[in-house]
Amino acid sequence: MVFLAFAEIYLVPDGTMLIHIALILLMIWTLNRTFFRPINRIIESREKHKGGRFGEAAGILQQVGEKQTRYDAALLEARSKGYELIEKERSQAVSARQSEIEQVKSEVASNIAQEKEELERQTVEARAAIAKEAEQMAEKISSNLLKAI
């Protein structure tokens, strides 16, 4: 029966609701001013005065984080300098290799030109020798033919 009595109560928003909200906000403000802020100040001062291991640990973690950041930055800088040095050395090696290749190409081209000239000279000499031998053979053949007749 009591349950049914509560079931018939309806909440209707009216002016008293605004008063209740204002009272709750006033209570929160008052509690913050008189109770929570002083307690939080006392807890913070105790933590600071007792040499707070948590504060010390937080300080150490902060220092570790800063050192880690500096280390990462230094490592990144060293890597980039290393890559720049490697690239510089590689480009110097490539240019040295390219100049050596050009030098060898020019030497090979001059050797090829000399050998072609030598082949031309030998060809001319061979043709002259063949022509001379052909004349000698022709004379022998003609003399042999004239002797036979």
C-alpha positions as CSV (number, residue, x, y, z in Angstrom):
1,M,0.0,0.0,0.0
2,V,2.9,2.3,0.8
3,F,4.4,1.6,-2.5
4,L,1.2,2.6,-4.3
5,A,1.2,5.9,-2.4
6,F,4.6,6.8,-3.8
7,A,3.7,5.7,-7.2
8,E,1.1,8.5,-7.4
9,I,3.6,11.3,-6.8
10,Y,4.5,13.1,-9.9
11,L,7.4,15.6,-10.3
12,V,6.2,18.7,-11.9
13,P,8.8,21.4,-12.7
14,D,7.8,24.6,-10.9
15,G,9.5,27.5,-9.1
16,T,10.6,25.3,-6.2
17,M,12.9,23.4,-8.6
18,L,14.9,26.6,-9.3
19,I,15.2,27.2,-5.6
20,H,16.5,23.7,-5.0
21,I,19.1,24.1,-7.8
22,A,20.2,27.4,-6.4
23,L,20.5,25.8,-2.9
24,I,22.6,22.9,-4.3
25,L,25.0,25.4,-6.1
26,L,25.3,27.5,-2.9
27,M,26.1,24.3,-0.9
28,I,28.8,23.3,-3.4
29,W,30.4,26.8,-3.4
30,T,30.3,26.9,0.5
31,L,31.8,23.4,0.8
32,N,34.6,24.2,-1.6
33,R,35.4,27.4,0.2
34,T,35.2,26.0,3.8
35,F,36.0,22.4,3.5
36,F,37.7,21.0,0.3
37,R,40.2,23.8,-0.5
38,P,41.7,23.8,3.1
39,I,41.9,20.0,3.1
40,N,43.6,20.0,-0.3
41,R,46.1,22.7,0.9
42,I,46.9,20.6,4.0
43,I,47.4,17.4,1.9
44,E,49.7,19.3,-0.6
45,S,51.7,20.9,2.2
46,R,52.1,17.5,3.9
47,E,53.3,16.0,0.7
48,K,55.8,18.7,0.2
49,H,57.1,18.7,3.8
50,K,57.4,15.0,4.2
51,G,59.9,14.9,1.4
52,G,57.2,13.3,-0.7
53,R,58.5,10.3,-2.5
54,F,55.7,10.8,-5.0
55,G,57.0,14.3,-5.7
56,E,60.5,13.1,-6.0
57,A,59.5,10.3,-8.3
58,A,57.5,12.7,-10.4
59,G,60.6,15.0,-10.6
60,I,62.8,12.1,-11.6
61,L,60.3,11.0,-14.3
62,Q,60.2,14.6,-15.6
63,Q,64.0,14.7,-15.8
64,V,64.1,11.3,-17.5
65,G,61.5,12.6,-20.0
66,E,63.6,15.7,-20.7
67,K,66.8,13.7,-21.1
68,Q,65.0,11.2,-23.3
69,T,63.8,14.0,-25.5
70,R,67.3,15.5,-25.7
71,Y,68.7,12.1,-26.5
72,D,66.2,11.5,-29.2
73,A,66.9,14.9,-30.7
74,A,70.7,14.3,-30.6
75,L,70.3,10.8,-32.1
76,L,68.2,12.2,-34.9
77,E,70.7,14.9,-35.6
78,A,73.6,12.4,-35.5
79,R,71.8,10.1,-37.9
80,S,71.1,12.9,-40.3
81,K,74.7,14.1,-40.2
82,G,75.8,10.4,-40.8
83,Y,73.4,10.1,-43.7
84,E,74.7,13.4,-45.1
85,L,78.3,12.2,-44.7
86,I,77.5,8.9,-46.4
87,E,75.8,10.7,-49.2
88,K,78.7,13.1,-49.6
89,E,81.2,10.2,-49.7
90,R,79.0,8.3,-52.2
91,S,78.7,11.2,-54.5
92,Q,82.5,11.7,-54.4
93,A,83.0,8.0,-55.1
94,V,80.5,8.2,-58.0
95,S,82.2,11.2,-59.5
96,A,85.7,9.6,-59.1
97,R,84.4,6.4,-60.7
98,Q,82.8,8.4,-63.5
99,S,86.0,10.3,-64.2
100,E,87.9,7.0,-64.3
101,I,85.3,5.5,-66.7
102,E,85.7,8.6,-68.9
103,Q,89.5,8.3,-68.8
104,V,89.3,4.6,-69.7
105,K,86.8,5.3,-72.5
106,S,89.1,7.9,-74.0
107,E,92.1,5.5,-73.7
108,V,90.1,2.7,-75.3
109,A,88.9,5.0,-78.1
110,S,92.5,6.1,-78.8
111,N,93.6,2.5,-78.8
112,I,90.8,1.5,-81.2
113,A,91.8,4.4,-83.5
114,Q,95.4,3.3,-83.4
115,E,94.5,-0.3,-84.1
116,K,92.2,0.7,-87.0
117,E,95.1,2.7,-88.5
118,E,97.4,-0.3,-88.0
119,L,94.9,-2.5,-89.7
120,E,94.5,-0.1,-92.6
121,R,98.3,0.1,-92.9
122,Q,98.6,-3.7,-92.8
123,T,95.7,-4.0,-95.3
124,V,97.5,-1.7,-97.7
125,E,100.8,-3.6,-97.2
126,A,99.0,-6.9,-97.7
127,R,97.3,-5.7,-100.9
128,A,100.6,-4.4,-102.2
129,A,102.3,-7.7,-101.4
130,I,99.5,-9.7,-102.9
131,A,99.6,-7.5,-106.0
132,K,103.4,-8.0,-106.3
133,E,103.1,-11.8,-105.8
134,A,100.2,-11.9,-108.4
135,E,102.5,-10.1,-110.9
136,Q,105.3,-12.5,-110.2
137,M,103.1,-15.5,-110.6
138,A,101.6,-14.0,-113.7
139,E,105.1,-13.6,-115.1
140,K,106.0,-17.2,-114.2
141,I,102.8,-18.5,-115.7
142,S,103.3,-16.5,-118.9
143,S,107.0,-17.5,-119.1
144,N,106.0,-21.2,-118.5
145,L,103.4,-20.9,-121.2
146,L,105.8,-19.4,-123.6
147,K,108.4,-22.0,-122.9
148,A,105.8,-24.7,-123.5
149,I,104.8,-23.4,-126.8
